[in-house]
Amino acid sequence: MPIGNCAHESGIAIPSDLSFVGFSDSPTLRWGGDGLTTIALPVRELAMTATDFLFRRASPDWTTGRPCRVTLKPSLLQRGSTAAPCRAFEPA
């Protein structure tokens, strides 16, 4: 992963000097070493919900109504790219 490579080339240790988190847990975003901490979306639930909405929309009984909001809960996959802060952040 480019950020991990840049940090390593600059002498910055991950995760003791720098922690970072990815989003979506895509295999193309996986990082070597101990792995990239990631916020993963519930892809199966997302696909099932979208399919349900499409089938409802295609139904002859569908009528326009109020917008619907669906909230899906992501999960944190904690891996080796994050660590607890070693000291309090002190602005310059």
DOVODO-763880 format. One record per residue (C-alpha): residue number from 1; z, y, x. Coordinates in Angstrom, 1 decimal. Example, Ala and Ser with C-alpha at 12.3 -4.5 7.8 and 13.67 -1.06 7.14 Angstrom:
2
+-----+--------+--------+--------+
! pos !     c3 !     c2 !     c1 !
+-----+--------+--------+--------+
!   1 !    7.8 !   -4.5 !   12.3 !
!   2 !    7.1 !   -1.1 !   13.7 !
+-----+--------+--------+--------+
END
This chain:
92
+-----+--------+--------+--------+
! pos !     c3 !     c2 !     c1 !
+-----+--------+--------+--------+
!   1 !    0.0 !    0.0 !    0.0 !
!   2 !   -1.0 !    3.4 !    1.5 !
!   3 !    2.4 !    5.1 !    1.0 !
!   4 !    4.2 !    2.1 !    2.7 !
!   5 !    1.7 !    2.2 !    5.6 !
!   6 !    2.0 !    6.0 !    6.0 !
!   7 !    5.8 !    5.8 !    6.0 !
!   8 !    5.7 !    2.9 !    8.6 !
!   9 !    3.3 !    4.8 !   10.9 !
!  10 !    5.5 !    7.9 !   10.7 !
!  11 !    8.7 !    5.9 !   11.6 !
!  12 !   10.1 !    6.1 !    8.1 !
!  13 !   11.9 !    3.0 !    7.1 !
!  14 !   11.5 !    1.6 !    3.6 !
!  15 !   13.8 !    1.5 !    1.7 !
!  16 !   16.6 !    2.9 !    3.9 !
!  17 !   14.8 !    6.3 !    4.6 !
!  18 !   12.5 !    6.3 !    1.6 !
!  19 !   12.5 !    4.5 !   -1.7 !
!  20 !    9.5 !    4.4 !   -4.1 !
!  21 !    8.6 !    2.8 !   -7.4 !
!  22 !    5.3 !    1.7 !   -8.8 !
!  23 !    4.2 !    1.6 !  -12.5 !
!  24 !    2.6 !   -1.2 !  -14.5 !
!  25 !    3.2 !   -4.0 !  -12.0 !
!  26 !   -0.5 !   -4.4 !  -11.3 !
!  27 !   -1.3 !   -7.0 !   -8.7 !
!  28 !   -3.5 !   -4.4 !   -6.9 !
!  29 !   -0.4 !   -2.2 !   -6.5 !
!  30 !    1.8 !   -4.9 !   -4.9 !
!  31 !    3.2 !   -3.9 !   -1.6 !
!  32 !    3.8 !   -6.2 !    1.3 !
!  33 !    7.2 !   -6.8 !    2.8 !
!  34 !    9.9 !   -7.4 !    0.2 !
!  35 !    7.7 !   -6.1 !   -2.7 !
!  36 !    7.3 !   -3.0 !   -4.7 !
!  37 !    9.9 !   -2.0 !   -7.2 !
!  38 !    8.0 !   -1.5 !  -10.4 !
!  39 !    8.3 !   -0.3 !  -14.0 !
!  40 !    6.5 !   -3.1 !  -15.9 !
!  41 !    5.1 !   -2.6 !  -19.4 !
!  42 !    5.4 !   -5.4 !  -21.9 !
!  43 !    1.7 !   -6.2 !  -21.8 !
!  44 !    1.8 !   -9.1 !  -24.2 !
!  45 !    3.7 !   -7.1 !  -26.8 !
!  46 !    1.4 !   -4.1 !  -26.3 !
!  47 !   -1.7 !   -6.3 !  -26.8 !
!  48 !   -0.2 !   -8.0 !  -29.9 !
!  49 !    0.8 !   -4.6 !  -31.4 !
!  50 !   -2.7 !   -3.1 !  -30.8 !
!  51 !   -4.4 !   -6.2 !  -32.3 !
!  52 !   -2.2 !   -6.0 !  -35.4 !
!  53 !   -3.1 !   -2.3 !  -35.8 !
!  54 !   -6.8 !   -3.1 !  -35.4 !
!  55 !   -6.7 !   -5.8 !  -38.0 !
!  56 !   -4.8 !   -3.6 !  -40.4 !
!  57 !   -7.4 !   -0.8 !  -39.9 !
!  58 !  -10.3 !   -3.2 !  -40.5 !
!  59 !   -8.8 !   -4.5 !  -43.7 !
!  60 !  -10.4 !   -3.4 !  -47.0 !
!  61 !   -6.9 !   -2.5 !  -48.2 !
!  62 !   -6.3 !    0.0 !  -45.4 !
!  63 !   -5.7 !    3.6 !  -46.5 !
!  64 !   -5.1 !    6.6 !  -44.4 !
!  65 !   -1.4 !    7.3 !  -44.3 !
!  66 !    1.2 !    8.7 !  -42.1 !
!  67 !    0.9 !    8.1 !  -38.4 !
!  68 !    2.9 !    5.2 !  -37.1 !
!  69 !    4.9 !    5.3 !  -33.9 !
!  70 !    5.7 !    2.2 !  -31.9 !
!  71 !    8.1 !    2.2 !  -29.0 !
!  72 !    7.8 !   -0.6 !  -26.5 !
!  73 !   10.5 !   -1.1 !  -23.9 !
!  74 !    9.4 !   -1.3 !  -20.3 !
!  75 !   11.5 !   -3.2 !  -17.7 !
!  76 !   12.5 !   -2.4 !  -14.2 !
!  77 !   11.5 !   -5.1 !  -11.6 !
!  78 !   13.7 !   -4.3 !   -8.7 !
!  79 !   12.3 !   -5.4 !   -5.4 !
!  80 !   12.4 !   -4.3 !   -1.8 !
!  81 !   10.9 !   -0.8 !   -2.0 !
!  82 !   14.1 !    0.8 !   -3.3 !
!  83 !   17.7 !    1.0 !   -2.2 !
!  84 !   20.8 !    3.0 !   -3.2 !
!  85 !   21.1 !    6.3 !   -1.5 !
!  86 !   23.0 !    6.2 !    1.7 !
!  87 !   24.3 !    9.7 !    1.4 !
!  88 !   24.2 !   12.6 !   -1.1 !
!  89 !   21.1 !   14.7 !   -1.0 !
!  90 !   21.7 !   18.1 !    0.6 !
!  91 !   19.0 !   20.7 !    0.1 !
!  92 !   18.0 !   22.6 !    3.2 !
+-----+--------+--------+--------+
END
